[in-house]
Amino acid sequence: MPFPDYADTVLAVVAAGGWILAGVVTWRHRRNEAGRRQAYELGMLHAQEMAEDFRAVQRK
């Protein structure tokens, strides 16, 4: 019977698409999280440098 074979194929394609979509979403989330973390660390470094400069100006 061709109908169960066709249904199994469609089900397999839909399942594979779901796995691919989940992988893309996970990858994008991790990439965005890494970008946010890097921006936070750069912001903290910049704030520390500004505080050091401010203290140096106050000492003069």
Secondary structure, 3 states (H helix, E strand, C coil): CHHHHHHHHHHHHHHHHHHHHHHHHHHHHHHHHHHHHHHHHHHHHHHHHHHHHHHHHHHC
